[in-house]
Amino acid sequence: MQYLYVGLGGFLGAITRYALGQALSARSRGNFPTGTLIINLTGAFLLGLLLGTPASAHRFGTSLTLALATGFLGAYTTFSTFSYEVVRLLEDGEVINALTYLLGSIILGLLFALAGRAINLI
């Protein structure tokens, strides 16, 4: 049954990522991957919020936590797209954008995860 929860969460997370990515890309200027950055940062925040403390991880029960964390957020966020977009920016000669995206994603991702976790400690 747990596989079903993860699968359903993954289905919804992938659809959400696609729809939000399309909407953000339509509003984005230039080659900077704003959509993926926003999706990954909100995913890091939500995962920190969901799993920030042992108590918060058990608040929703194992099945819902699996559906939300492993399923939904696992499909919602995307390391492979992030990696590809950094490579694409480098290949296009946009070194500053590539480094900004790379470092910004890592540093801000950690800060967003910490912020989500910190909310659980309040």
Secondary structure, 3 states (H helix, E strand, C coil): CHHHHHHHHHHHHHHHHHHHHHHHHHHCCCCCCHHHHHHHHHHHHHHHHHHCCHHHHHHCHHHHHHHHHHHHHHHHCCHHHHHHHHHHHHHCCCHHHHHHHHHHHHHHHHHHHHHHHHHHHC
